[in-house]
Amino acid sequence: MDKIVERMKKHRRNLHEIPELGYMEKKTQAYLIKEITKMGYEPKIICETGLYIYLDVGSGETYGFRTDIDALTILEETGTSYTSKHKGFMHACGHDGHMATLLGFMEYLKDKKLKKNILLLFQPAEEGPGGANDIVKSGVLEKYNVKGIFGLHLFPKLEEGIIACRAGGFMAKAAEIDIIIKGKSGHGGQPQLGIDSIQVAGKMLEGFNLITSKFIAPFDPSIIAIGKIEGGTIRNIVPEVTRMEGTIRAFSTETFNFIIEKIRDIARGMEISYGVKIEIDLAEGYPPVINDKEYFDMLEDVVRGDEKLKFEEIDPEMLAEDFGFYQEVTRGLFFYVGTKNQELGYVESLHNSKFNFDEKVLENGLRVYTGICEKLGVFE
């Protein structure tokens, strides 16, 4: 195991130097093909820049393990010796560590006799537009009869050594919403001759707060967050157009659809009451990550049975992850691997230009994957 972990560290640093955006991961793909081939596997290309490896032992059951491979548009400020060679791009969400973990898992599998099939997925474009959806649409999970799929994410809110998860709603369904309010311009000294779009925007915000505080149960978490408002031209003109941009998060499709319906109701009410025209543009993002209860219990048993790890059941996160697309077609489990280390200064959040971690935590993800396989009866 120690030799595998050392090679995982090397993989992580090599991959960290070549971050690429979704569906542009050509150098990443080339590196992965080279290393996977050296192990004796035969990777196949999927969704242009992704890869999959199918280990067929003639079983009627297949279990999948997935990593994401893309990076972010961020100028790295970690100051490491292995800093990004692609200026303006960075593995600031830990995908380099995720890939290294799956490569280590593959190396571990080389010396094991399998009783059940394994599908290993190197998925592009998690950060956008959602490569998991394209993987599902390719039919590869159906082709190989995948009965369950597993994935992990490095997580700096949790201390090193912690493996965290929860059954049911784990990460939120997300959508981006743009709202354009069209009123009528006029002189600020004659407000009765115009229709103030900014005032209507304020009324809409009040309505949005009521949706989540009064129309949805407190134990059904949801968010309508408007992060940007632009309107008006100069100080003495009634603002004709105001634009709002935000995000919506919920843990169930039913709650999400209810929120959208209420937003549209509010918009229609504003149009009738104030004479404005309102356009709503909704870009639905990823489905919620809903963890299988049986797999969750299995994960807890694995972690509590490992003296090097600590299990923690945590509250849901309003973050989004495209792993939910897999869970729409098969049972699945997604969990966090803690990376926080105050002494070494590894405390920065995901998507931060200074995000980094001690590579020893990669072993923790590997230990969980191997433990899951033991519980599933994958090994002879």
C-alpha positions as CSV (number, residue, x, y, z in Angstrom):
1,M,0.0,0.0,0.0
2,D,2.8,2.5,0.9
3,K,4.4,2.2,-2.6
4,I,1.0,2.8,-4.2
5,V,0.4,5.9,-2.1
6,E,3.8,7.3,-3.1
7,R,2.9,6.9,-6.8
8,M,-0.5,8.5,-6.0
9,K,1.3,11.5,-4.7
10,K,3.4,11.7,-7.9
11,H,0.2,11.4,-10.1
12,R,-1.4,14.2,-8.1
13,R,1.5,16.6,-8.6
14,N,1.9,15.7,-12.3
15,L,-1.8,16.2,-12.9
16,H,-1.9,19.4,-10.8
17,E,0.5,21.0,-13.3
18,I,-1.7,20.5,-16.3
19,P,-5.3,21.8,-15.3
20,E,-7.7,22.0,-18.2
21,L,-11.4,23.0,-18.5
22,G,-14.2,20.6,-19.3
23,Y,-14.1,18.9,-22.6
24,M,-10.6,20.3,-23.2
25,E,-8.7,17.8,-21.0
26,K,-6.5,16.5,-23.8
27,K,-3.2,16.6,-21.9
28,T,-4.9,15.1,-18.8
29,Q,-6.3,12.4,-20.9
30,A,-3.0,11.6,-22.5
31,Y,-1.3,11.4,-19.1
32,L,-4.0,9.1,-17.8
33,I,-3.8,6.8,-20.9
34,K,-0.1,6.5,-20.5
35,E,-0.2,5.6,-16.8
36,I,-3.2,3.3,-17.1
37,T,-1.6,1.4,-20.0
38,K,1.6,1.0,-18.0
39,M,-0.5,-0.8,-15.4
40,G,-1.7,-3.3,-18.1
41,Y,-5.2,-2.0,-18.5
42,E,-6.9,-1.0,-21.8
43,P,-8.6,2.4,-21.4
44,K,-11.3,3.4,-23.8
45,I,-12.3,7.0,-24.7
46,I,-15.7,8.2,-23.8
47,C,-17.3,11.6,-24.3
48,E,-14.2,12.9,-26.2
49,T,-11.9,13.6,-23.3
50,G,-13.0,11.0,-20.8
51,L,-11.9,7.4,-20.3
52,Y,-13.3,4.2,-18.9
53,I,-11.8,0.8,-18.1
54,Y,-14.0,-2.2,-17.7
55,L,-12.8,-5.2,-15.7
56,D,-14.8,-8.1,-16.9
57,V,-14.8,-11.3,-14.8
58,G,-18.0,-12.7,-16.2
59,S,-20.1,-11.6,-13.2
60,G,-23.7,-10.5,-13.6
61,E,-22.9,-7.5,-11.3
62,T,-20.8,-4.5,-12.1
63,Y,-19.8,-1.7,-9.6
64,G,-18.6,1.7,-10.8
65,F,-16.0,4.1,-9.4
66,R,-15.8,7.6,-10.8
67,T,-13.5,10.5,-10.7
68,D,-13.8,13.9,-12.3
69,I,-10.8,15.2,-14.4
70,D,-11.4,18.9,-15.2
71,A,-10.2,22.1,-13.6
72,L,-11.2,25.7,-13.1
73,T,-10.5,29.2,-14.5
74,I,-8.5,30.4,-11.5
75,L,-5.0,31.9,-11.2
76,E,-3.1,29.7,-8.8
77,E,-1.5,31.3,-5.7
78,T,-0.3,28.2,-3.8
79,G,3.4,28.9,-4.4
80,T,4.1,25.2,-4.7
81,S,6.9,23.6,-6.8
82,Y,4.2,21.8,-8.8
83,T,2.1,24.9,-9.5
84,S,-0.1,25.0,-12.6
85,K,1.8,25.4,-15.9
86,H,-1.4,26.6,-17.5
87,K,-1.6,30.2,-16.3
88,G,-5.1,31.2,-15.3
89,F,-6.2,27.6,-14.8
90,M,-6.0,25.5,-11.6
91,H,-7.1,22.3,-10.0
92,A,-8.7,24.2,-7.1
93,C,-11.4,21.7,-6.5
94,G,-9.3,18.6,-5.8
95,H,-9.9,16.8,-9.0
96,D,-6.2,16.1,-9.3
97,G,-6.4,14.3,-6.0
98,H,-9.6,12.4,-7.1
99,M,-7.8,11.2,-10.3
100,A,-4.7,10.1,-8.2
101,T,-7.0,8.2,-5.9
102,L,-8.6,6.3,-8.7
103,L,-5.2,5.5,-10.3
104,G,-4.1,4.2,-7.0
105,F,-7.2,2.1,-6.7
106,M,-6.6,0.7,-10.1
107,E,-3.0,-0.3,-9.1
108,Y,-4.4,-2.0,-6.0
109,L,-6.8,-4.0,-8.1
110,K,-4.0,-5.4,-10.3
111,D,-3.1,-7.9,-7.5
112,K,-6.6,-8.9,-6.6
113,K,-8.8,-11.6,-8.0
114,L,-12.2,-10.3,-8.7
115,K,-15.6,-12.0,-8.3
116,K,-17.5,-9.0,-9.7
117,N,-17.0,-6.7,-12.6
118,I,-15.6,-3.2,-12.1
119,L,-16.2,-0.1,-14.2
120,L,-13.7,2.8,-13.7
121,L,-14.8,6.2,-15.0
122,F,-12.6,9.2,-15.6
123,Q,-15.3,11.8,-16.3
124,P,-14.8,15.2,-18.0
125,A,-16.5,18.5,-17.3
126,E,-17.9,18.2,-13.8
127,E,-17.4,21.9,-13.3
128,G,-19.6,22.5,-16.3
129,P,-21.6,21.7,-18.2
130,G,-22.0,18.4,-16.4
131,G,-20.1,15.5,-18.0
132,A,-21.8,12.9,-15.8
133,N,-25.0,13.5,-17.8
134,D,-23.2,12.8,-21.1
135,I,-21.6,9.6,-19.6
136,V,-25.1,8.4,-18.6
137,K,-26.5,9.3,-22.0
138,S,-23.6,7.3,-23.7
139,G,-25.3,4.1,-22.2
140,V,-22.1,2.8,-20.7
141,L,-23.7,2.1,-17.3
142,E,-26.5,0.3,-18.9
143,K,-24.2,-1.6,-21.2
144,Y,-22.2,-3.0,-18.4
145,N,-25.1,-3.5,-16.0
146,V,-23.8,-1.2,-13.3
147,K,-25.7,-2.0,-10.0
148,G,-24.0,0.7,-8.0
149,I,-21.6,3.6,-8.3
150,F,-19.2,5.4,-5.9
151,G,-17.4,8.7,-5.8
152,L,-15.6,11.0,-3.4
153,H,-14.6,14.6,-3.0
154,L,-11.8,16.1,-1.0
155,F,-13.3,18.5,1.5
156,P,-11.4,21.2,3.4
157,K,-14.1,21.9,5.9
158,L,-13.3,18.6,7.5
159,E,-10.2,17.6,9.4
160,E,-7.7,15.1,7.9
161,G,-8.7,11.5,8.6
162,I,-12.5,12.2,8.6
163,I,-14.7,10.5,6.1
164,A,-18.1,12.2,6.0
165,C,-21.4,11.4,4.4
166,R,-25.2,11.2,5.0
167,A,-28.0,9.0,3.7
168,G,-30.6,10.6,1.5
169,G,-30.2,14.3,0.4
170,F,-26.5,15.1,0.5
171,M,-25.9,17.8,-2.1
172,A,-28.4,20.1,-3.7
173,K,-30.1,20.4,-7.0
174,A,-29.0,23.7,-8.5
175,A,-30.1,26.1,-11.2
176,E,-29.1,29.5,-12.4
177,I,-31.9,32.1,-12.8
178,D,-31.8,35.4,-14.6
179,I,-34.7,37.8,-14.3
180,I,-35.2,40.9,-16.4
181,I,-37.7,43.5,-15.3
182,K,-38.8,46.0,-17.9
183,G,-40.5,49.2,-16.7
184,K,-40.6,52.6,-18.3
185,S,-38.1,55.4,-18.1
186,G,-38.9,58.9,-17.1
187,H,-37.6,62.0,-15.2
188,G,-36.9,61.4,-11.5
189,G,-38.8,64.5,-10.7
190,Q,-41.9,63.1,-12.4
191,P,-42.0,59.5,-11.2
192,Q,-45.7,59.1,-12.0
193,L,-44.8,59.2,-15.7
194,G,-42.4,56.2,-15.4
195,I,-42.4,52.7,-14.1
196,D,-39.6,52.0,-11.7
197,S,-38.1,48.6,-12.4
198,I,-35.8,48.7,-9.3
199,Q,-38.7,49.1,-7.0
200,V,-40.3,46.1,-8.5
201,A,-37.1,44.1,-8.1
202,G,-37.2,45.0,-4.4
203,K,-40.7,43.7,-4.1
204,M,-39.7,40.5,-5.9
205,L,-36.9,39.9,-3.4
206,E,-39.4,40.2,-0.5
207,G,-41.5,37.6,-2.2
208,F,-38.6,35.2,-2.7
209,N,-37.8,35.3,1.0
210,L,-41.4,34.4,1.8
211,I,-41.2,31.3,-0.5
212,T,-38.4,29.7,1.4
213,S,-39.4,30.9,4.9
214,K,-43.2,30.5,4.8
215,F,-44.2,28.1,2.0
216,I,-41.6,25.3,2.5
217,A,-41.1,23.2,5.6
218,P,-38.1,24.2,7.8
219,F,-36.8,20.6,7.5
220,D,-36.8,20.8,3.7
221,P,-33.7,23.0,3.1
222,S,-33.8,25.3,0.1
223,I,-32.2,28.6,-1.0
224,I,-33.1,31.4,-3.5
225,A,-29.9,33.5,-3.6
226,I,-29.8,36.6,-5.7
227,G,-26.2,37.6,-6.0
228,K,-26.3,40.4,-8.6
229,I,-28.7,43.2,-9.4
230,E,-28.1,45.8,-12.1
231,G,-30.5,48.6,-13.0
232,G,-30.8,52.2,-14.0
233,T,-28.5,54.6,-15.8
234,I,-28.1,57.9,-13.9
235,R,-29.4,59.4,-10.7
236,N,-32.4,61.4,-12.0
237,I,-33.9,58.9,-14.4
238,V,-36.5,56.4,-13.4
239,P,-34.8,53.0,-14.2
240,E,-36.4,51.3,-17.1
241,V,-34.6,47.9,-16.9
242,T,-33.3,46.0,-13.9
243,R,-31.6,42.6,-14.1
244,M,-31.3,40.1,-11.3
245,E,-29.0,37.0,-11.3
246,G,-29.1,34.3,-8.8
247,T,-29.1,30.6,-8.0
248,I,-31.7,28.2,-6.6
249,R,-30.8,25.2,-4.5
250,A,-33.0,22.4,-3.1
251,F,-32.7,18.7,-2.1
252,S,-35.8,17.4,-4.0
253,T,-37.1,17.9,-7.5
254,E,-40.5,18.5,-6.1
255,T,-39.4,21.4,-3.9
256,F,-37.3,22.8,-6.7
257,N,-40.2,22.8,-9.1
258,F,-42.4,24.4,-6.4
259,I,-39.9,27.2,-6.0
260,I,-39.9,27.9,-9.7
261,E,-43.7,27.9,-9.9
262,K,-43.9,30.4,-7.0
263,I,-41.3,32.7,-8.6
264,R,-43.3,32.7,-11.8
265,D,-46.5,33.5,-9.8
266,I,-44.7,36.4,-8.2
267,A,-43.6,37.7,-11.6
268,R,-47.1,37.5,-13.0
269,G,-48.4,39.4,-9.9
270,M,-45.8,42.1,-10.4
271,E,-46.7,42.5,-14.0
272,I,-50.4,42.9,-13.2
273,S,-49.8,45.2,-10.2
274,Y,-47.2,47.5,-11.5
275,G,-47.4,47.3,-15.3
276,V,-43.9,45.9,-15.9
277,K,-42.9,43.1,-18.2
278,I,-40.7,40.3,-16.6
279,E,-38.6,37.8,-18.4
280,I,-37.3,34.7,-16.5
281,D,-34.5,32.6,-17.9
282,L,-33.8,29.4,-16.0
283,A,-30.8,27.2,-16.6
284,E,-31.3,24.0,-14.7
285,G,-28.0,22.6,-13.3
286,Y,-27.3,19.3,-11.7
287,P,-29.8,17.0,-9.9
288,P,-29.5,16.5,-6.2
289,V,-27.0,13.9,-4.8
290,I,-29.2,11.4,-3.0
291,N,-27.2,8.7,-1.2
292,D,-28.4,5.1,-1.0
293,K,-29.1,4.2,2.6
294,E,-27.7,0.6,2.3
295,Y,-24.5,2.0,0.8
296,F,-24.3,4.7,3.5
297,D,-24.5,2.0,6.2
298,M,-21.8,0.0,4.4
299,L,-19.6,3.1,4.3
300,E,-20.0,3.7,8.0
301,D,-19.1,0.1,8.8
302,V,-16.0,0.4,6.6
303,V,-14.8,3.6,8.2
304,R,-15.5,2.7,11.8
305,G,-13.7,-0.6,11.2
306,D,-10.5,1.3,10.1
307,E,-8.3,2.6,12.9
308,K,-6.8,5.2,10.6
309,L,-10.1,6.8,9.8
310,K,-13.0,8.6,11.6
311,F,-16.6,8.6,10.4
312,E,-18.8,11.6,10.6
313,E,-22.5,12.0,9.5
314,I,-22.9,15.6,8.4
315,D,-25.6,17.9,7.5
316,P,-26.5,18.4,3.8
317,E,-24.4,20.9,1.8
318,M,-26.0,23.4,-0.6
319,L,-23.1,22.7,-3.0
320,A,-23.9,21.0,-6.3
321,E,-22.2,18.0,-8.0
322,D,-23.0,16.3,-11.2
323,F,-22.7,12.8,-9.5
324,G,-26.4,13.1,-9.1
325,F,-26.9,12.2,-12.8
326,Y,-25.5,8.7,-12.1
327,Q,-27.9,8.3,-9.1
328,E,-30.8,9.0,-11.4
329,V,-30.1,5.7,-13.2
330,T,-28.5,3.5,-10.5
331,R,-27.9,3.3,-6.8
332,G,-25.0,5.4,-5.7
333,L,-22.9,6.8,-2.8
334,F,-20.9,10.0,-2.7
335,F,-18.7,11.0,0.3
336,Y,-16.2,13.5,1.5
337,V,-12.5,13.0,2.4
338,G,-11.3,15.6,5.0
339,T,-8.2,17.7,4.1
340,K,-8.2,20.4,6.7
341,N,-4.8,20.8,8.5
342,Q,-4.3,24.0,10.5
343,E,-0.7,23.4,11.3
344,L,0.3,23.1,7.6
345,G,-2.1,25.9,6.6
346,Y,-4.4,23.7,4.5
347,V,-7.5,25.5,5.4
348,E,-8.6,27.3,2.2
349,S,-12.0,26.5,0.7
350,L,-12.7,24.8,-2.6
351,H,-12.4,27.0,-5.6
352,N,-9.9,29.2,-3.8
353,S,-6.6,30.2,-5.5
354,K,-4.7,28.9,-2.5
355,F,-6.5,25.6,-2.0
356,N,-4.1,22.8,-1.3
357,F,-3.8,19.6,0.8
358,D,-1.4,17.1,2.3
359,E,-1.3,14.2,-0.2
360,K,-1.2,11.7,2.6
361,V,-5.0,12.1,2.7
362,L,-5.2,10.3,-0.7
363,E,-4.7,7.1,1.1
364,N,-7.9,7.6,3.0
365,G,-10.0,7.6,-0.1
366,L,-8.2,4.5,-1.3
367,R,-8.8,2.7,1.9
368,V,-12.5,3.4,1.7
369,Y,-12.7,2.2,-1.9
370,T,-11.0,-1.1,-1.0
371,G,-13.1,-1.5,2.1
372,I,-16.3,-1.0,0.0
373,C,-15.1,-3.7,-2.4
374,E,-14.6,-6.0,0.6
375,K,-18.1,-5.4,1.8
376,L,-19.6,-5.8,-1.7
377,G,-17.8,-9.2,-2.1
378,V,-15.8,-8.0,-5.1
379,F,-12.7,-9.8,-4.1
380,E,-12.1,-13.6,-3.9
